[in-house]
Amino acid sequence: MSEWHPDRAALQKFLADRLTAAETRALQRHLFLCPACEERLIGLLPAAHGAANGAGSEGGDQTLIRDVLAELRAGRWSELLARERSAAPELWRELAGLAAAGRHRRVADDPRFQTWGLFELLLDNALAAALAEPRQAEEQLRLAVDLADRLSPDRYGRGAVAAAQARAWAYLGNALRILSDFRRAEQAFERAELHLSQSWLDPLDEALLLELKGSLRRAQRRFGEALGLLEDAVALYREIHEPHLQGRALMKTGLALQYQGDFAAAIACFRDSLSLLDGRTEPRLVAASRYNLSNCLFDSGRTDEAAALIPETRRLMEQVGTPSDLVHLRWLEAKVAAARGSTAEAEQAFREAKEAFGAARAAFDAALVALELAALYAREGRTADVKPLAEEILPIFRSCEVPQEALAALIVFQQAAEREQLTLGLVEEVTHFLERVRANPDLRFRDDATA
């Protein structure tokens, strides 16, 4: 923490709304990091509030900050939240029995549902569902967005409501990123940034937005932007002494570096993240970071080191991982087995992963696994075994919302397989294109300059 602390005059100017915008933001940030200065500010509230009333500044942002701090001083804010959190599960049970449209109408029309406690519960539900059921998470987050818009500024303060709106839009953007809907994810993050700029700038909210937007940029393969955003998030988490969150952001930094091809830096990030993550807070993240480290070691050609980490990673994943985590781990086990020449083991693992991704309608992952299995067959001259793969994967692609050019690339793959003219080069070309078109739907298959 910085050694600088605002003096009494600066705090009084802050409460009277007589600082510049930049000075106000700097002081806000300091108050979140320095409980002693926050206490000094609360101690100035009565005199400053009266002076501000006399100066006619009621209605400004500083008045709302004063009101929130006054609530904190009286102890009513924590009591209010405790009551709302206690009531939230029953409110959600009422909503859960309704269709989606009915939930939105109830939240819009009935003030009983317009509480901070229910808003928090919706976010928690959505975060729990994000990886395994991203469509369900999207629906709950859209309900949270509607609810945040109806939180009372008089009850919670304008800055707090803006922070809730920013958080809901940021999590919605992340859910859309998981669903590979990058256009709508981009729009959601724009809304989140707008609301954050109008909020009482909590460094946790700011860092969270940077972290989630960094994940979007990584998925879009805009690696330079992703690394810049994630670096800022890591720095903020470090500044406010949140080692677990710092480890989470470092894990995402490692992913961006790995996808960019900087394996050495990525491996270092994953190792650093494991030293910071708190397994009691989010045990799944520890398992995920171990998986990421193993996967990156494999991508860098260090197959034996990757294989050595897999048994412990599987043990953790089976305890705390999601079904999706376990399928990705099975995919890695298939790749390791193939690299070690264990063809039968690799084939079985590839097939299990492909079937699981197909059942989950994860079209791109199912296709990529099928292509890796096709490459295994091509290397062994088993071109006839490739035909069923194309026949199995095309229906999944046609049933999902995927770019037409991705489907076109798979049709080329299918036609070559049917004629038993498939080459390893074509398999690698189609694989590389699918990885790129997932992030950039406007690419054309044969026009892709990197294909």
C-alpha positions as CSV (number, residue, x, y, z in Angstrom):
1,M,0.0,0.0,0.0
2,S,1.2,3.5,-0.7
3,E,2.5,5.6,2.2
4,W,0.4,8.6,1.0
5,H,-2.8,9.3,3.1
6,P,-5.2,12.1,2.5
7,D,-5.3,14.9,5.1
8,R,-8.4,16.2,6.8
9,A,-8.8,19.0,4.2
10,A,-8.7,16.5,1.3
11,L,-11.4,14.3,3.0
12,Q,-13.6,17.3,3.6
13,K,-13.3,18.4,0.0
14,F,-14.1,14.9,-1.1
15,L,-17.3,14.8,0.9
16,A,-18.2,18.3,-0.3
17,D,-17.6,17.2,-3.9
18,R,-14.9,19.8,-4.5
19,L,-12.2,17.5,-5.9
20,T,-11.5,16.9,-9.6
21,A,-12.7,13.6,-11.1
22,A,-9.2,12.2,-11.2
23,E,-8.6,13.2,-7.5
24,T,-11.9,11.7,-6.5
25,R,-11.1,8.3,-8.2
26,A,-7.6,8.3,-6.6
27,L,-9.1,8.9,-3.1
28,Q,-11.8,6.4,-3.6
29,R,-9.2,3.7,-4.5
30,H,-7.2,4.6,-1.4
31,L,-10.3,4.4,0.9
32,F,-10.9,0.8,-0.3
33,L,-7.3,-0.1,0.6
34,C,-7.0,1.8,3.8
35,P,-9.5,1.1,6.6
36,A,-7.9,3.8,8.8
37,C,-8.7,6.5,6.3
38,E,-12.2,5.2,5.8
39,E,-12.8,5.5,9.5
40,R,-11.5,9.1,9.5
41,L,-13.8,9.8,6.6
42,I,-16.8,8.4,8.5
43,G,-15.9,10.5,11.5
44,L,-16.2,13.6,9.4
45,L,-19.7,12.7,8.1
46,P,-22.0,14.8,10.3
47,A,-20.2,18.1,9.8
48,A,-19.5,17.5,6.1
49,H,-23.1,16.5,5.4
50,G,-24.4,19.6,7.0
51,A,-22.0,21.8,5.1
52,A,-22.8,20.1,1.8
53,N,-26.5,20.7,2.4
54,G,-25.9,24.3,3.0
55,A,-23.8,24.5,-0.2
56,G,-26.7,23.1,-2.2
57,S,-24.8,20.1,-3.5
58,E,-27.5,17.5,-2.7
59,G,-28.1,15.0,-5.5
60,G,-24.5,14.6,-6.5
61,D,-22.5,11.4,-6.3
62,Q,-20.8,12.5,-3.1
63,T,-24.1,12.8,-1.3
64,L,-24.8,9.2,-2.1
65,I,-21.4,8.1,-0.9
66,R,-22.0,10.0,2.3
67,D,-25.4,8.2,2.7
68,V,-23.8,4.7,2.1
69,L,-21.0,5.5,4.6
70,A,-23.6,6.7,7.1
71,E,-25.5,3.4,6.8
72,L,-22.2,1.6,7.4
73,R,-21.5,3.7,10.5
74,A,-25.0,2.9,11.9
75,G,-24.5,-0.8,11.2
76,R,-27.8,-0.9,9.2
77,W,-26.2,-2.0,5.9
78,S,-24.9,-5.3,7.2
79,E,-28.2,-5.9,9.0
80,L,-30.1,-5.2,5.7
81,L,-27.9,-7.5,3.7
82,A,-28.3,-10.3,6.3
83,R,-32.1,-10.1,6.1
84,E,-32.1,-10.0,2.3
85,R,-29.6,-12.9,2.0
86,S,-31.8,-15.0,4.4
87,A,-34.9,-14.3,2.3
88,A,-33.3,-14.8,-1.1
89,P,-33.6,-18.7,-1.3
90,E,-37.3,-18.6,-0.8
91,L,-37.7,-15.8,-3.4
92,W,-35.7,-17.9,-5.9
93,R,-37.9,-20.9,-5.2
94,E,-40.9,-18.8,-6.3
95,L,-39.1,-17.7,-9.4
96,A,-37.7,-21.1,-10.3
97,G,-41.3,-22.4,-10.7
98,L,-42.0,-19.9,-13.5
99,A,-41.0,-19.9,-17.2
100,A,-38.2,-17.5,-18.1
101,A,-40.6,-14.8,-19.3
102,G,-42.6,-15.1,-16.1
103,R,-39.4,-14.6,-14.0
104,H,-38.5,-11.4,-15.7
105,R,-42.0,-10.1,-15.3
106,R,-42.1,-10.9,-11.6
107,V,-38.7,-9.2,-11.0
108,A,-39.9,-6.2,-13.0
109,D,-43.3,-5.8,-11.3
110,D,-42.9,-7.1,-7.7
111,P,-40.7,-5.0,-5.3
112,R,-40.2,-8.1,-3.0
113,F,-37.8,-9.5,-5.6
114,Q,-35.8,-6.3,-6.1
115,T,-33.3,-7.0,-3.4
116,W,-29.5,-7.1,-3.2
117,G,-29.7,-10.5,-1.5
118,L,-31.6,-12.1,-4.4
119,F,-29.2,-10.4,-6.9
120,E,-26.2,-12.0,-5.1
121,L,-27.9,-15.4,-5.2
122,L,-28.6,-15.2,-8.9
123,L,-24.9,-14.4,-9.5
124,D,-23.8,-17.3,-7.4
125,N,-26.2,-19.7,-9.2
126,A,-25.0,-18.5,-12.6
127,L,-21.3,-18.9,-11.6
128,A,-21.9,-22.4,-10.4
129,A,-23.6,-23.3,-13.7
130,A,-21.3,-21.4,-16.1
131,L,-19.1,-24.2,-17.2
132,A,-21.5,-27.2,-17.1
133,E,-24.7,-25.4,-18.2
134,P,-23.7,-22.1,-19.9
135,R,-27.2,-21.6,-21.4
136,Q,-28.7,-21.9,-17.9
137,A,-26.1,-19.4,-16.6
138,E,-26.9,-17.0,-19.4
139,E,-30.6,-17.0,-18.5
140,Q,-29.9,-16.4,-14.8
141,L,-27.5,-13.6,-15.6
142,R,-30.0,-11.9,-17.9
143,L,-32.4,-12.1,-14.9
144,A,-29.6,-10.6,-12.7
145,V,-29.2,-7.8,-15.3
146,D,-32.9,-7.0,-15.1
147,L,-32.8,-7.1,-11.3
148,A,-29.8,-4.8,-11.0
149,D,-31.6,-2.3,-13.2
150,R,-34.4,-2.3,-10.6
151,L,-32.4,-2.0,-7.4
152,S,-33.3,1.2,-5.6
153,P,-30.6,3.9,-5.6
154,D,-32.3,5.4,-2.5
155,R,-32.0,2.1,-0.6
156,Y,-28.5,1.0,-1.8
157,G,-26.9,4.2,-3.3
158,R,-26.4,5.0,-6.9
159,G,-22.8,3.9,-6.9
160,A,-23.6,0.5,-5.4
161,V,-26.4,0.0,-8.0
162,A,-24.0,0.9,-10.8
163,A,-21.5,-1.6,-9.4
164,A,-24.2,-4.3,-9.4
165,Q,-25.0,-3.5,-13.0
166,A,-21.4,-3.7,-14.0
167,R,-20.9,-7.0,-12.3
168,A,-24.0,-8.6,-13.9
169,W,-23.1,-7.4,-17.4
170,A,-19.4,-8.6,-16.9
171,Y,-20.5,-12.1,-15.8
172,L,-23.0,-12.2,-18.7
173,G,-20.2,-11.3,-21.1
174,N,-18.2,-14.1,-19.7
175,A,-21.0,-16.6,-20.1
176,L,-21.5,-15.5,-23.7
177,R,-17.7,-16.0,-24.2
178,I,-18.0,-19.6,-23.0
179,L,-20.8,-20.1,-25.5
180,S,-18.5,-18.6,-28.2
181,D,-20.9,-15.8,-28.9
182,F,-18.2,-13.2,-29.1
183,R,-20.3,-10.4,-30.7
184,R,-22.8,-10.3,-27.9
185,A,-20.1,-10.8,-25.3
186,E,-18.4,-7.7,-26.6
187,Q,-21.6,-5.7,-26.2
188,A,-22.0,-7.0,-22.7
189,F,-18.5,-5.9,-21.7
190,E,-19.2,-2.4,-23.2
191,R,-22.2,-2.1,-20.9
192,A,-20.2,-3.4,-17.9
193,E,-17.5,-0.7,-18.5
194,L,-20.1,2.0,-18.8
195,H,-21.7,1.1,-15.4
196,L,-18.4,0.6,-13.8
197,S,-17.4,4.2,-14.7
198,Q,-20.5,5.4,-12.8
199,S,-19.9,3.2,-9.7
200,W,-18.2,3.6,-6.4
201,L,-15.0,2.2,-8.0
202,D,-14.3,-0.9,-6.0
203,P,-10.9,-2.3,-7.1
204,L,-12.4,-5.9,-6.9
205,D,-15.0,-4.9,-9.5
206,E,-12.5,-3.2,-11.7
207,A,-10.1,-6.2,-11.5
208,L,-12.9,-8.7,-12.2
209,L,-13.9,-6.8,-15.3
210,L,-10.3,-6.7,-16.6
211,E,-9.9,-10.4,-15.9
212,L,-13.1,-11.5,-17.6
213,K,-12.5,-9.2,-20.6
214,G,-9.0,-10.6,-20.8
215,S,-10.5,-14.1,-21.2
216,L,-12.7,-12.8,-24.1
217,R,-9.7,-11.3,-25.8
218,R,-7.8,-14.6,-25.4
219,A,-10.7,-16.5,-27.0
220,Q,-10.7,-14.0,-29.8
221,R,-7.0,-14.7,-30.3
222,R,-6.2,-11.1,-29.6
223,F,-3.4,-12.2,-27.3
224,G,-1.6,-8.8,-26.9
225,E,-4.8,-7.2,-25.6
226,A,-5.6,-10.2,-23.4
227,L,-2.2,-10.1,-21.8
228,G,-2.4,-6.4,-21.1
229,L,-5.8,-6.7,-19.5
230,L,-4.8,-9.7,-17.4
231,E,-1.5,-8.0,-16.3
232,D,-3.6,-5.1,-15.0
233,A,-5.9,-7.4,-13.2
234,V,-3.0,-9.3,-11.5
235,A,-1.5,-6.0,-10.4
236,L,-4.8,-4.8,-8.9
237,Y,-5.3,-8.1,-7.0
238,R,-1.8,-7.9,-5.7
239,E,-2.3,-4.2,-4.6
240,I,-5.4,-5.1,-2.6
241,H,-3.8,-8.2,-1.1
242,E,-6.0,-10.9,-2.8
243,P,-3.5,-13.7,-3.4
244,H,-6.2,-16.3,-4.5
245,L,-7.7,-13.9,-7.0
246,Q,-4.2,-13.0,-8.2
247,G,-3.5,-16.7,-8.7
248,R,-6.7,-17.0,-10.7
249,A,-5.8,-14.2,-13.0
250,L,-2.3,-15.6,-13.4
251,M,-3.8,-18.9,-14.5
252,K,-5.7,-17.1,-17.2
253,T,-2.6,-15.2,-18.2
254,G,-0.9,-18.6,-18.6
255,L,-3.6,-19.7,-21.0
256,A,-3.2,-16.6,-23.1
257,L,0.6,-17.2,-23.3
258,Q,0.1,-20.9,-24.1
259,Y,-2.3,-20.1,-27.0
260,Q,0.1,-17.5,-28.2
261,G,2.9,-20.1,-28.3
262,D,5.0,-18.8,-25.4
263,F,5.1,-22.1,-23.5
264,A,8.0,-21.2,-21.2
265,A,6.2,-18.1,-19.9
266,A,2.9,-19.9,-19.7
267,I,4.4,-22.8,-17.6
268,A,5.9,-20.2,-15.2
269,C,2.5,-18.5,-14.9
270,F,0.7,-21.8,-14.1
271,R,3.3,-22.7,-11.5
272,D,3.0,-19.3,-9.9
273,S,-0.8,-19.6,-9.9
274,L,-0.6,-22.9,-8.0
275,S,1.5,-21.2,-5.3
276,L,-1.2,-18.6,-4.8
277,L,-4.5,-20.4,-5.3
278,D,-6.4,-21.3,-2.1
279,G,-7.8,-24.8,-2.5
280,R,-10.3,-24.2,0.4
281,T,-11.8,-21.2,-1.4
282,E,-12.1,-22.7,-4.9
283,P,-10.7,-26.2,-5.0
284,R,-11.6,-26.7,-8.6
285,L,-9.3,-23.9,-9.7
286,V,-6.3,-25.8,-8.2
287,A,-7.3,-28.8,-10.2
288,A,-7.8,-26.7,-13.3
289,S,-4.4,-25.0,-13.0
290,R,-2.7,-28.4,-12.6
291,Y,-4.5,-29.5,-15.8
292,N,-3.4,-26.4,-17.6
293,L,0.2,-26.9,-16.5
294,S,0.1,-30.5,-17.7
295,N,-1.5,-29.5,-21.0
296,C,1.0,-26.8,-21.6
297,L,3.9,-29.1,-20.9
298,F,2.5,-31.5,-23.5
299,D,2.1,-28.7,-26.1
300,S,5.7,-27.6,-25.4
301,G,7.0,-31.2,-26.2
302,R,7.6,-32.2,-22.6
303,T,5.4,-35.2,-22.8
304,D,6.9,-37.2,-19.9
305,E,6.6,-34.3,-17.5
306,A,2.9,-33.8,-18.6
307,A,2.2,-37.5,-18.1
308,A,3.7,-37.4,-14.6
309,L,1.2,-34.8,-13.5
310,I,-1.9,-36.5,-14.9
311,P,-2.6,-39.1,-12.1
312,E,-2.8,-36.4,-9.4
313,T,-4.7,-34.1,-11.6
314,R,-7.3,-36.8,-12.3
315,R,-7.6,-37.5,-8.6
316,L,-8.4,-33.9,-7.9
317,M,-10.7,-33.5,-10.9
318,E,-12.7,-36.5,-9.9
319,Q,-13.2,-34.9,-6.5
320,V,-13.9,-31.3,-7.4
321,G,-14.0,-30.9,-11.2
322,T,-17.0,-30.5,-13.6
323,P,-18.0,-33.1,-16.2
324,S,-16.4,-30.8,-18.8
325,D,-13.1,-30.7,-16.8
326,L,-13.0,-34.5,-16.9
327,V,-13.7,-34.7,-20.6
328,H,-10.9,-32.2,-21.3
329,L,-8.6,-34.3,-19.1
330,R,-9.5,-37.4,-21.0
331,W,-8.6,-35.6,-24.2
332,L,-5.2,-34.8,-22.8
333,E,-4.7,-38.4,-21.8
334,A,-5.5,-39.4,-25.4
335,K,-2.9,-37.0,-26.8
336,V,-0.2,-38.2,-24.3
337,A,-0.9,-41.8,-25.2
338,A,-0.8,-41.1,-28.9
339,A,2.6,-39.2,-28.5
340,R,4.0,-42.2,-26.6
341,G,2.9,-44.6,-29.3
342,S,0.1,-46.3,-27.2
343,T,-2.3,-46.3,-30.2
344,A,-5.0,-48.5,-28.7
345,E,-5.1,-46.5,-25.5
346,A,-5.1,-43.2,-27.4
347,E,-7.9,-44.4,-29.7
348,Q,-10.1,-45.4,-26.8
349,A,-9.6,-42.1,-25.0
350,F,-10.1,-40.0,-28.2
351,R,-13.4,-41.8,-28.8
352,E,-14.6,-41.3,-25.2
353,A,-13.8,-37.6,-25.4
354,K,-15.5,-37.2,-28.8
355,E,-18.7,-38.9,-27.6
356,A,-18.8,-36.8,-24.5
357,F,-18.3,-33.5,-26.3
358,G,-20.9,-34.6,-28.9
359,A,-23.5,-35.4,-26.2
360,A,-22.9,-31.9,-24.7
361,R,-23.3,-30.3,-28.1
362,A,-19.8,-28.9,-27.9
363,A,-19.5,-29.0,-31.7
364,F,-16.0,-27.5,-32.0
365,D,-14.4,-29.6,-29.3
366,A,-16.1,-32.8,-30.7
367,A,-14.8,-32.0,-34.2
368,L,-11.2,-31.2,-33.0
369,V,-11.0,-34.5,-31.1
370,A,-12.3,-36.3,-34.2
371,L,-9.7,-34.7,-36.3
372,E,-6.9,-35.7,-33.9
373,L,-8.2,-39.3,-34.1
374,A,-8.3,-38.9,-37.9
375,A,-4.6,-37.8,-37.7
376,L,-3.8,-40.9,-35.7
377,Y,-5.4,-43.1,-38.3
378,A,-3.7,-41.2,-41.2
379,R,-0.3,-41.7,-39.6
380,E,-1.0,-45.4,-39.5
381,G,-2.4,-45.5,-43.0
382,R,-5.9,-46.4,-41.7
383,T,-7.8,-44.1,-44.1
384,A,-10.9,-46.3,-44.2
385,D,-11.4,-45.8,-40.4
386,V,-11.7,-42.1,-40.9
387,K,-15.1,-42.3,-42.8
388,P,-17.2,-43.0,-39.7
389,L,-15.7,-40.0,-37.9
390,A,-16.9,-37.6,-40.5
391,E,-20.3,-39.2,-40.6
392,E,-20.6,-38.9,-36.8
393,I,-19.4,-35.3,-36.5
394,L,-21.3,-33.5,-39.3
395,P,-24.8,-34.0,-37.7
396,I,-23.5,-32.4,-34.5
397,F,-22.1,-29.4,-36.4
398,R,-25.3,-29.0,-38.4
399,S,-27.5,-29.0,-35.2
400,C,-25.4,-26.3,-33.6
401,E,-25.0,-22.6,-34.3
402,V,-21.6,-22.6,-36.0
403,P,-20.1,-20.5,-38.8
404,Q,-20.9,-21.9,-42.3
405,E,-17.3,-21.9,-43.2
406,A,-16.5,-24.3,-40.3
407,L,-19.2,-26.6,-41.8
408,A,-17.6,-26.2,-45.2
409,A,-14.2,-27.2,-43.9
410,L,-15.6,-30.4,-42.4
411,I,-17.4,-31.2,-45.6
412,V,-14.1,-31.1,-47.4
413,F,-12.7,-33.4,-44.7
414,Q,-15.7,-35.7,-45.2
415,Q,-15.4,-35.9,-49.0
416,A,-11.7,-36.7,-48.8
417,A,-12.4,-39.4,-46.2
418,E,-15.1,-40.9,-48.4
419,R,-12.8,-41.1,-51.4
420,E,-10.0,-42.5,-49.1
421,Q,-7.8,-39.6,-50.2
422,L,-7.4,-38.0,-46.8
423,T,-3.9,-36.8,-46.0
424,L,-2.3,-35.8,-42.7
425,G,-1.8,-32.4,-44.3
426,L,-5.5,-31.9,-44.9
427,V,-6.4,-33.0,-41.4
428,E,-4.0,-30.5,-40.0
429,E,-5.3,-27.8,-42.3
430,V,-8.9,-28.3,-41.2
431,T,-7.9,-28.5,-37.6
432,H,-6.0,-25.3,-37.7
433,F,-8.9,-23.6,-39.5
434,L,-11.5,-24.7,-37.0
435,E,-9.4,-23.3,-34.1
436,R,-9.2,-20.0,-35.9
437,V,-12.8,-19.7,-37.2
438,R,-14.1,-20.4,-33.7
439,A,-12.7,-17.0,-32.7
440,N,-13.3,-15.2,-36.0
441,P,-16.5,-16.4,-37.8
442,D,-15.8,-14.2,-40.8
443,L,-12.8,-16.3,-42.0
444,R,-13.2,-18.3,-45.2
445,F,-11.7,-21.8,-45.3
446,R,-9.5,-21.7,-48.3
447,D,-8.8,-18.0,-48.1
448,D,-7.4,-18.2,-44.5
449,A,-3.9,-16.9,-45.0
450,T,-2.5,-19.1,-42.2
451,A,-4.1,-22.3,-43.4
